[in-house]
Every structure is written in C-alpha cells, then in structure tokens.
Amino acid sequence: MQHEREILCRYRLERAKEDLQAARVNHSSGLFKAAINRSYYAIFHSIRAVNILDGFDASKHSSVIAHFNQYYVHTGEFERGIYKIIDGAYRIREKCDYSDFFLASKEESLVQLEHAEAFVKTVETYIVKKEEEKKKAETEGDISEE
C-alpha cells in the first residue's frame, strides 16, 4: 500500500508540473484567467501529492487544503506563510472561474505563476527529502538486521 501511495504522490507531482507549464504558456499567450486557473491547480495537485503520503485523499478542494494546513503547515513541516499562497490562489481562481466580469491582469497572473512555481519547487524538495529519509531508514534497517 505504501508503495502505491509513493507512485501516486509522484504522479500528482508530475501533474502539478504539467499544470505549471500550462500556466506559463497561458500567461505568455495573454490568457491570464487560464494562467491563474492552471497556477492554482499546480498548487492543488502538489498539495494532493503530499497528502497522499499519509493516506489522505479527498476530492473537495476545501478538504484537501484543510488537511494540508492541519497536518503539514501547523506542524511545521512547511512554513506558515505558505498558507497565504494557497489561500490567495484559491480565492483568485474562484473569481476567474465563477465571476462573470472579473478581469485578470497580467500582474495578477504573474504573481500567481511565481507563487505556483515556488510552491511546486518547495513540495518537490519536501518529497525528495522524504524519499531519501525512507531509503536511509531502510538501509539502516538492513544493516542492523545483519
């Protein structure tokens, strides 16, 4: 089961990177609402990648974010300031997707893109660290068994 979670974690991280690439393309093309949407989803799929490591999965965005905040931000696994990035991305993505007359600016799009890039990088670093810790623990376990 743990191995399946690790595979799903990696898959979700790759999906986040694809969303990030789509955000870059949309931003460069002047499609700022679409860029903001994809920036948010890069963050969202990164969060889902982390959450699955402890077996948590949900489809509701608020549940996914709440779990991450409770078990990873409040515990110090991630800096507290990261929640502001998540919250800001969530709020502006909702405006882009659901407010008929919301006009997304180039500046707003760029801010969200930069936040998403930093977020995905932070999550990837965290996941790599966890993988290395697991390998080290397994190696130490093999040595102590000899």
N, C-alpha and C positions, 0 to 999 in steps of 0.2 A: 504493500500500500504506500509506504513512504517513497519508494522509487517512482511510483505513478505520480505522486504529488510533485516530485522534483522535475519530472518530464513536463507536467502541466505548468509548473512555475516557469520553466524555460520557454515553453510555447507562448505563454502570456507575455513574457518579457519581449519576445520577438514580435508579437502582435503590437505591443506598445511602440516598438521601434518603427514598425510599418506605419502606424498612426502618426508618429513624429515626422516621418518622411513625407507623408501626405500633407501634413500641416505646413511643412516647408514649401512644398510645391504650390499648395493653395495660396499661401502668403505671397510667394513670388509672382503668382498669377493675378494678384489683386482680389482674390476671393477670400476676404477677411473673415466673414462669418464661418465659412467652411474651415478655414485655418484654425479659428478659435475652437470649433467643434472637435477637430482632429487633435488639437493640443490637449483638450480636456480628456479625450479618450486615450491618449498616450499615458496620461496620469492615471486614469481609471484602470486601465489594463495593467499598469505597473503595480498599483495597489492590489489588484486581484492576484498578481504573481506572488507578492509577499504573503497575502492572507492564506493562500492555499498551502503554504509551508506548514502551517499549524492546523490544516484540515478545514479551515473555514471557507465556505463558498456561499454566495448569495447572488441573486440577480438584481435585487433592488439597490440602486446606487447609494441611497442613504445608509443601508445596512452595511454595505461594503466599506464605505468611508468611516462609519461609526466604529466598526470592528478594528480597522487600521488605527484609528485615532486612540481607541482604548488600549489596545494591546501592543502598539508599536510606538506611538508618539508619547502618550502619557507615561510609558515605562522607560522612556529614554533611549529606545533603540534608534529612533530618528529624532532630530532636533524639533523642538516645539514649534518653531517658526514655519515648518513645512506644512502645518495645517492651514496656515493663511494662504499658501499657494493652492492647496486643494480646494478650499472654500471659495476663493476668488475665481478659480477656473470653473467650478460647478455653477456659480451664480451667473457669470457672463455667458457660459454655454447655454444656460436656460434662456437667457434673454435672446441670444442669437437664434435659438431653435423655436422659441414659442412666442416672442413678442413681434407682432406683425411689422411694426415700424421702427424697430431697433436698427440703427446703422452702426456697424462695426468699423472702427477706424483702423488705419494702418498701424498706428501706435499701439492700440489695444491688442491687435493681432500679434504684433512683435513681442509685446510684454508676455502674452500667454505662451507664445512659441518658446521664448527664452526660459520661462518658468518650467515648461514641459521638458525641455532639453535638460535642464539642471535636475529635475525630478527623476527622469528616467535614468540619468547617469548615477544619481545617488542610490536609487533602488538597485541598479545593476551592481554597483560596488558592494552593497549590502548582501546581495545574493551570492556573489563570488566569495565574499568573506565567509558566509555560512557554509558554502560548499567546501572551502578549504578547511574550516574548523571540523567539519564532518569527516573529511578524509584523514585529517590528523588524528582525530579520536579513533577512527577505525584502525589506522596504522599502529597507534599506541596500544590499542586493544589486542592486535595481532602479536605485538612484541611481548606484552605481559602474559599472553597465553603460552608462549614458548618455554 
